[in-house]
Amino acid sequence: MSPQKAASALSARDWGALLVLCGAIFLEGIDVAMLNVALPSVRADLGLSTGSLQWVMSAYVLGYGGFMLVGGRAADLFGRRRTFVFWLSVFLAFSGLGGFATEGWMLIVARFVTGVAAAFMTPAGLSLITTSFEEGPQRNKALLFYSGTAAGGFSIGLVVGGLLTSVDWRWVFFAPVVLSALILVTALAFVPKPSRPDRTCQNIDLAGGLTITTAAVLLVLGVERARHTSPVQTLGTLGAGLAFLAAFIAIERRSASPLVRLGIFRSGALVRANLVGLLFAAGFFGFQFLVVLYLQELRDWSTLQTSFAMIVIGIDAILSPLLTPKLVNRFGNARVIFVGLLLASLSYALFLPVGADWTYPAMFPSLIILGIAFSLAYGPLTIIATEGVQDEEQGLAGGLLYASFQFGAAIGLSAVTAVNVSATTSASPAALLDGYRAALWVPLTAALLAALISAFGLRTRTTATVAAPGGPVEANADELPASH
């Protein structure tokens, strides 16, 4: 066995812990995807208005996006295993409560708390990986396996959600309870307890926590509701969010124990990874939304037909752990991400001339290429966003990345909806098609911008300096091949 293979080998206990954490991110992905498919049935059974139905989705997004940074930092401060296990329990409980909902407000509250639980659970799980596996081939292998599982959760959730909804939409909530209970039991057995006492957090930055959470909730709300409210309301909400963000930055500059140490943003690789992640998520989720509209509104495909048509994107769940590690070892993270973004751009461009009678083989190239693009971009972005970051800030780094993905998804969905609505002049098939074609430029533009930003990481061998709490720490730059 070569030294590199030996370094990346995982023990049986390592695999046990990794599978538990992968199960949690799979749970988060499948939960969101299944509900997306079940919404029409939920609306019909509970008699929800369009506004209430929208809030079923928005409530989760607000909880998830609004508390992500606080959740990531909480894992660093209160203990990653403790945070992961506690909020996984909350996720389990409120997912089950959602299945028993008899009124719209009950479901909305359940989804909001479930989103908050995911905001704490997800970065805690990621930071458990980045602190449990040594930086380099071993951590890269674990993170790429983790990212493939996350992608698989969303893709498989589309089909599973359709199957469960055909029985009863409440199973979309009850099924995650069974899965999360299994993950909880195995987490207690396999996820190792910290080797040293958790930080006690004697000085908690409450003012920073309140301002950043308020800012994040308002910004996510402004973006998420932009397609349903007037421009004045949207600008007012976003303006208030930016004001709280400015207050947060001012507080962090003066705080002796800041919630978010602003020096972490001195890492160009980290900032670049978060910007690229935001734009990539905007394009990815915006494109999928448009494809669903095209298949169901214009082509009159059923929910299950649409789910099976799009499951090919889930090839990323296979490629991420099998192919991407080899490419990263050979070419480096930055080059692999750059190629992934170019492939995403190609995928969106191939769908631009979509016709009213396209066969599935005509759509297939775009969908399969997008799955390949996701496998090349998502995992390596996770590596770069956490590489060189000190262990005590891994939860924060994970929270930043997932917050970027969440904001990107909200921005992408709002942007494609706004363009689609403005370009659709009537309900005729030709007008609907014009709207889809116009809106498809949004994901293409986002992917090209992401590729442009990513290109700045394509440099020759250098040594990057990452600012750390105790001083600067030298680390390999993200653009270097891991094998060098």
SETIGU-525583 format. One line per field, with one value per residue (C-alpha): residue number from 1; residue in three letters; x, y, z. Coordinates in steps of 0.001 Angstrom, whole numbers. Each point is the difference from the previous one (the first is absolute). Layout:
<pts>
i NUM/...
aa ALA/...
X X/...
Y Y/...
Z Z/...
</pts>
This chain:
<pts>
i 1/2/3/4/5/6/7/8/9/10/11/12/13/14/15/16/17/18/19/20/21/22/23/24/25/26/27/28/29/30/31/32/33/34/35/36/37/38/39/40/41/42/43/44/45/46/47/48/49/50/51/52/53/54/55/56/57/58/59/60/61/62/63/64/65/66/67/68/69/70/71/72/73/74/75/76/77/78/79/80/81/82/83/84/85/86/87/88/89/90/91/92/93/94/95/96/97/98/99/100/101/102/103/104/105/106/107/108/109/110/111/112/113/114/115/116/117/118/119/120/121/122/123/124/125/126/127/128/129/130/131/132/133/134/135/136/137/138/139/140/141/142/143/144/145/146/147/148/149/150/151/152/153/154/155/156/157/158/159/160/161/162/163/164/165/166/167/168/169/170/171/172/173/174/175/176/177/178/179/180/181/182/183/184/185/186/187/188/189/190/191/192/193/194/195/196/197/198/199/200/201/202/203/204/205/206/207/208/209/210/211/212/213/214/215/216/217/218/219/220/221/222/223/224/225/226/227/228/229/230/231/232/233/234/235/236/237/238/239/240/241/242/243/244/245/246/247/248/249/250/251/252/253/254/255/256/257/258/259/260/261/262/263/264/265/266/267/268/269/270/271/272/273/274/275/276/277/278/279/280/281/282/283/284/285/286/287/288/289/290/291/292/293/294/295/296/297/298/299/300/301/302/303/304/305/306/307/308/309/310/311/312/313/314/315/316/317/318/319/320/321/322/323/324/325/326/327/328/329/330/331/332/333/334/335/336/337/338/339/340/341/342/343/344/345/346/347/348/349/350/351/352/353/354/355/356/357/358/359/360/361/362/363/364/365/366/367/368/369/370/371/372/373/374/375/376/377/378/379/380/381/382/383/384/385/386/387/388/389/390/391/392/393/394/395/396/397/398/399/400/401/402/403/404/405/406/407/408/409/410/411/412/413/414/415/416/417/418/419/420/421/422/423/424/425/426/427/428/429/430/431/432/433/434/435/436/437/438/439/440/441/442/443/444/445/446/447/448/449/450/451/452/453/454/455/456/457/458/459/460/461/462/463/464/465/466/467/468/469/470/471/472/473/474/475/476/477/478/479/480/481/482/483/484
aa MET/SER/PRO/GLN/LYS/ALA/ALA/SER/ALA/LEU/SER/ALA/ARG/ASP/TRP/GLY/ALA/LEU/LEU/VAL/LEU/CYS/GLY/ALA/ILE/PHE/LEU/GLU/GLY/ILE/ASP/VAL/ALA/MET/LEU/ASN/VAL/ALA/LEU/PRO/SER/VAL/ARG/ALA/ASP/LEU/GLY/LEU/SER/THR/GLY/SER/LEU/GLN/TRP/VAL/MET/SER/ALA/TYR/VAL/LEU/GLY/TYR/GLY/GLY/PHE/MET/LEU/VAL/GLY/GLY/ARG/ALA/ALA/ASP/LEU/PHE/GLY/ARG/ARG/ARG/THR/PHE/VAL/PHE/TRP/LEU/SER/VAL/PHE/LEU/ALA/PHE/SER/GLY/LEU/GLY/GLY/PHE/ALA/THR/GLU/GLY/TRP/MET/LEU/ILE/VAL/ALA/ARG/PHE/VAL/THR/GLY/VAL/ALA/ALA/ALA/PHE/MET/THR/PRO/ALA/GLY/LEU/SER/LEU/ILE/THR/THR/SER/PHE/GLU/GLU/GLY/PRO/GLN/ARG/ASN/LYS/ALA/LEU/LEU/PHE/TYR/SER/GLY/THR/ALA/ALA/GLY/GLY/PHE/SER/ILE/GLY/LEU/VAL/VAL/GLY/GLY/LEU/LEU/THR/SER/VAL/ASP/TRP/ARG/TRP/VAL/PHE/PHE/ALA/PRO/VAL/VAL/LEU/SER/ALA/LEU/ILE/LEU/VAL/THR/ALA/LEU/ALA/PHE/VAL/PRO/LYS/PRO/SER/ARG/PRO/ASP/ARG/THR/CYS/GLN/ASN/ILE/ASP/LEU/ALA/GLY/GLY/LEU/THR/ILE/THR/THR/ALA/ALA/VAL/LEU/LEU/VAL/LEU/GLY/VAL/GLU/ARG/ALA/ARG/HIS/THR/SER/PRO/VAL/GLN/THR/LEU/GLY/THR/LEU/GLY/ALA/GLY/LEU/ALA/PHE/LEU/ALA/ALA/PHE/ILE/ALA/ILE/GLU/ARG/ARG/SER/ALA/SER/PRO/LEU/VAL/ARG/LEU/GLY/ILE/PHE/ARG/SER/GLY/ALA/LEU/VAL/ARG/ALA/ASN/LEU/VAL/GLY/LEU/LEU/PHE/ALA/ALA/GLY/PHE/PHE/GLY/PHE/GLN/PHE/LEU/VAL/VAL/LEU/TYR/LEU/GLN/GLU/LEU/ARG/ASP/TRP/SER/THR/LEU/GLN/THR/SER/PHE/ALA/MET/ILE/VAL/ILE/GLY/ILE/ASP/ALA/ILE/LEU/SER/PRO/LEU/LEU/THR/PRO/LYS/LEU/VAL/ASN/ARG/PHE/GLY/ASN/ALA/ARG/VAL/ILE/PHE/VAL/GLY/LEU/LEU/LEU/ALA/SER/LEU/SER/TYR/ALA/LEU/PHE/LEU/PRO/VAL/GLY/ALA/ASP/TRP/THR/TYR/PRO/ALA/MET/PHE/PRO/SER/LEU/ILE/ILE/LEU/GLY/ILE/ALA/PHE/SER/LEU/ALA/TYR/GLY/PRO/LEU/THR/ILE/ILE/ALA/THR/GLU/GLY/VAL/GLN/ASP/GLU/GLU/GLN/GLY/LEU/ALA/GLY/GLY/LEU/LEU/TYR/ALA/SER/PHE/GLN/PHE/GLY/ALA/ALA/ILE/GLY/LEU/SER/ALA/VAL/THR/ALA/VAL/ASN/VAL/SER/ALA/THR/THR/SER/ALA/SER/PRO/ALA/ALA/LEU/LEU/ASP/GLY/TYR/ARG/ALA/ALA/LEU/TRP/VAL/PRO/LEU/THR/ALA/ALA/LEU/LEU/ALA/ALA/LEU/ILE/SER/ALA/PHE/GLY/LEU/ARG/THR/ARG/THR/THR/ALA/THR/VAL/ALA/ALA/PRO/GLY/GLY/PRO/VAL/GLU/ALA/ASN/ALA/ASP/GLU/LEU/PRO/ALA/SER/HIS
X 0/1389/584/-2818/-2461/1089/-558/-3508/-1015/-2843/-450/-3252/-879/807/-2391/-2646/208/122/-3072/-1921/880/-740/-3351/-794/774/-1908/-2929/81/56/-2718/-2239/20/-382/-2908/-1963/501/-1737/-2758/-1090/-2984/-1418/595/-1865/-2967/-323/411/-1759/2947/19/2863/1551/-180/1455/2919/624/317/3170/1082/-200/2620/2230/-245/881/2824/1543/-684/1683/2790/2850/-1121/-363/3480/1590/-2024/1627/3428/-960/-2243/1409/-584/-1255/-2302/-1405/-445/-1825/-2262/-1179/-389/-2463/-1845/-71/-1508/-2687/-1224/75/-2420/-2155/-230/-1534/-2766/-837/-3691/334/2314/1544/971/1880/1684/1213/1259/1916/1561/1315/1161/1947/1583/962/1622/1881/1686/279/1516/3089/572/83/2367/2347/10/1414/2554/1275/-122/1916/3509/224/1174/-947/-1907/-2187/-474/-1229/-2424/-1315/-523/-1881/-2040/-810/-1071/-2402/-1446/-620/-1516/-2449/-1457/-163/-1444/-2403/-1733/-973/-627/-2134/-2129/-472/-867/-2349/-1896/-784/-460/1906/417/2525/2275/346/-157/2695/2725/-962/918/3243/1032/-713/2332/2672/-381/555/3042/1407/112/1952/2382/579/2921/-228/2438/3458/85/-2733/-2301/502/-2181/-699/148/-201/-2790/-483/-3760/-174/1830/-2236/-3192/1071/1350/-3046/-2357/2016/31/-3737/-850/2318/-1287/-3580/565/1435/-2422/-3098/1158/-2167/-3110/244/349/3450/-415/-553/2885/2412/-1144/591/3391/970/-868/2020/3035/-337/101/2950/1875/-818/1298/3315/382/-667/2452/2757/-266/-815/2702/-1602/-1703/-2564/1629/3663/230/3615/-1215/-955/3672/200/-522/-710/-2789/-1626/282/-1516/-2990/-641/274/-2238/-2661/-22/159/-2989/-1913/460/-508/-3269/-1322/548/-1679/-2986/-403/293/-2746/-2251/665/-778/-3075/-1574/733/455/-2557/2304/-957/2021/1372/915/1825/1847/1198/1024/2222/1495/2808/1466/582/2960/2007/-668/2043/2685/771/1530/1380/1287/424/2666/2221/-421/722/3161/1143/-999/-846/-3248/-30/423/-2673/-2441/714/-750/-3155/-1223/733/-2011/-2869/76/-73/-2950/-2065/1011/-1111/-3464/-456/-1670/-2514/-3030/-3643/336/3507/471/1789/3116/181/4/2301/3359/-752/-1108/2881/2596/-1472/366/3653/517/-1450/2299/3033/-924/-1842/2453/3177/-1740/-611/3681/1235/-2496/1343/3653/2559/-2652/860/-1945/-1695/-1582/-969/-3654/57/1590/-2651/-2757/1307/49/-3490/-1335/1458/-1704/-3290/125/1000/-2938/-2431/1474/-43/-3623/-1153/1939/-1221/-3567/178/1384/-2413/-3041/1036/741/-3227/-2676/-2823/-866/465/2636/2062/-6/916/2884/1227/-22/2059/2534/463/371/2549/2507/50/1673/2321/1126/472/2137/2173/561/911/2481/1536/483/1334/2558/1846/990/1804/3480/3409/1286/-37/-423/-3164/-153/-3229/-638/-618/-1053/3520/1779/571/261/1530/-1938/105/-1893/-3279/1129/2772/-370/-384/2582/2790
Y 0/3416/2607/2113/-2896/-925/3575/16/-3418/108/-2358/-1853/2511/2881/-1459/-435/3649/1168/-2023/1469/3561/-775/-1345/3333/2067/-2557/467/3783/-309/-2628/1916/3149/-1864/-2138/2998/1815/-2888/-285/3658/-337/-2869/1928/2973/-2099/-1863/2970/2531/2395/3255/768/2299/-2595/-2668/2292/506/-3761/227/3476/-897/-2716/2289/2751/-2354/-1627/3108/2297/-2119/-1597/2229/-233/-3753/-368/2020/-1820/-3251/1544/1432/-2601/-3183/-1468/-3419/1489/2543/-2644/-2492/2572/1690/-3329/-866/3283/-706/-3432/1363/2846/-1991/-2372/2878/1268/-3323/423/3584/696/3738/1998/1953/-3244/-1165/3399/38/-3581/821/3117/-1920/-2827/2584/1399/-3533/-597/3307/-1296/-3661/418/2133/-2068/-3145/1560/1263/-3465/-1297/2771/-371/-3813/-673/1279/2789/-1373/-3201/-1512/3069/540/-3572/417/3369/-1226/-3055/2361/2347/-2897/-1160/3504/121/-3475/1023/2744/-2076/-3124/2151/1126/-3572/-1221/3075/-787/-3612/902/2784/-2451/-1872/2951/3288/-410/-2777/2672/1174/-3371/-1649/2462/-792/-3659/921/2652/-2375/-2558/2656/1235/-3454/-704/3487/-710/-3177/1100/3764/345/2177/2924/-883/3212/1880/2124/3744/1464/3284/2197/3074/-504/2682/387/3350/-1455/-3068/2059/2455/-2598/-2243/2957/1125/-3482/-535/3368/-522/-3520/1212/2898/-2266/-2878/2219/2299/-1834/359/3558/3496/1452/2535/-2736/-2032/2945/943/-3522/-274/3485/-947/-3195/1926/2454/-2869/-1476/3294/58/-3567/911/2995/-2209/-2676/2572/1022/-3361/-1744/-3383/527/-2438/290/957/2359/-1006/-3289/1935/790/-3427/621/-3696/6/3155/-1293/-3364/1684/2350/-2859/-2165/2735/440/-3728/-667/2869/-1534/-3609/460/2633/-2339/-2965/2174/1050/-3573/-1095/2848/-896/-3694/430/3247/-188/-3732/-1126/-2657/-1493/609/-3540/265/3259/-1531/-2971/2292/2089/-2824/-265/3120/-2303/-1555/2410/-2298/-2683/2181/2132/-2822/-2037/2366/3417/-1063/-1287/3236/2107/-2005/415/3578/1755/1391/3300/-1561/-2616/2670/2167/-2870/-787/3582/-37/-3211/1587/2928/-2445/-1839/3187/1192/-3290/467/3568/-999/-2261/-724/-710/-3622/-944/-3720/-1234/-913/3667/1067/-2767/1637/3066/-2083/-2497/2751/1909/-3103/-291/3722/-272/-2913/2036/3269/-724/-2228/1933/3243/-1545/-903/3479/1752/-1927/-520/1820/1071/-706/-2767/2457/1766/-2962/330/3660/-827/-2648/2400/2644/-2452/-1375/3527/889/-3004/920/3652/-1055/-2385/2694/2596/-2397/-1049/3599/1197/-2700/497/3772/-340/-2783/1960/3214/-1822/-2044/2140/-2555/-3571/-1311/-2700/2377/2687/-2522/-1204/3579/460/-3140/915/3485/-1266/-2641/2819/524/-3333/299/3469/-1177/-2968/2173/2520/-2851/-1329/3478/327/-3548/769/2287/-3134/-1480/1101/-1577/-1629/2429/-78/1548/1672/-504/2357/-1925/1006/-436/1445/-818/-3628/-1154/-2476/-1347/2210/-1381/67/-2576/-3610/-2043/-2498/2572
Z 0/-969/2748/-1407/28/3508/1134/-1441/1388/2504/2937/675/2726/-2344/-2562/2677/1058/-3629/-974/2946/-1020/-3644/1108/1627/-3107/-2091/2392/-464/-3791/-280/2428/-2149/-3301/1180/1247/-3318/-1744/2624/96/-2382/2082/3244/-1420/-1111/3313/2360/-2237/10/-1929/-2382/2588/2769/-2274/-828/3717/498/-2104/1092/3700/-440/-2063/2632/2830/-1941/-1555/2943/2669/-2051/1193/3616/-411/-1448/2779/2674/-1108/618/3360/1600/-1496/-3446/1073/2636/-2476/-2708/2229/1678/-3188/-1800/2781/-584/-3746/705/2342/-2175/-3213/1696/1228/-3575/-999/2589/-1081/-541/-647/-2200/2894/1752/-3062/-436/3627/-297/-3175/1542/3014/-2271/-2025/3171/1049/-3399/345/3161/-993/-3480/790/3154/-2148/-2529/2723/1600/-3278/-457/3585/143/-3211/-621/-2570/-3327/-1880/2941/602/-3736/-383/2889/-1241/-3562/1272/2193/-2876/-2201/2686/290/-3732/46/2713/-2130/-3179/1635/2034/-3181/-851/3552/664/-3035/1092/3609/-1065/-2176/3246/2392/159/3768/-636/-1435/3632/1736/-2152/1150/3611/-519/-1774/2534/2915/-1557/-558/3575/1501/-2177/655/3720/-751/-2760/186/2418/3072/44/1292/1995/1860/-2122/161/2715/-1777/3041/-2220/-2511/-2631/466/-1784/-3002/-19/102/-2706/-2463/446/-526/-3016/-1527/567/-1578/-2979/-657/452/-2409/-2689/579/-68/-2825/-2509/2195/1330/-1412/-825/2821/2598/-1383/59/3501/1302/-1680/1232/3571/-370/-1253/2904/2508/-1899/340/3720/302/-1643/2328/3029/-1130/-493/3647/1586/2046/-822/-3374/-1310/-3439/8/-2971/-591/-1457/-3137/-650/-1615/-3698/-555/2589/-1400/-3552/958/1641/-2935/-2490/2196/124/-3795/-689/2278/-1636/-3430/1054/1899/-2402/-2951/1693/884/-3631/-1256/2415/-1195/-3633/491/2187/-1267/-3701/-597/2634/1433/3350/3160/-121/-3690/694/2936/-2019/-2868/2267/2058/-2548/1642/2966/-1803/2151/2969/-1800/-1548/3071/2078/-2920/-2698/1621/2558/-2826/-1951/3089/730/-3600/-815/3284/1361/-1885/-3440/672/1208/-3037/-2400/1961/-378/-3724/-320/1935/-2427/-2914/1560/292/-3475/-1578/1499/-1280/-3308/1797/-2158/733/-1112/1107/573/3102/-2022/-1034/3671/1202/-912/2139/2979/-60/-490/2940/2198/-1029/630/3500/833/-1080/1719/3240/1867/-889/999/3421/247/-930/2305/3024/-970/2122/2534/3633/1752/2362/-2994/-2185/1012/-993/-3366/-644/1026/-2407/-2892/611/517/-3405/-1591/1660/-1048/-3491/-316/1203/-2380/-2942/536/403/-3047/-2387/1243/-520/-3530/-881/1194/-1765/-3272/-19/-1616/54/935/-3528/-609/-2152/2703/2713/-2135/-508/3770/622/-2676/1424/3561/-1036/-515/3785/898/-2999/1105/3584/-1105/-2257/2819/2341/-2559/-349/3778/196/-2704/2419/1912/-3006/953/234/3162/2905/3750/1362/3384/1895/2885/3215/3520/1300/-3016/-3677/-1027/-3249/-2085/-3528/-2404/-1308/-3583/499/-1044/3163/-1205/-253
</pts>
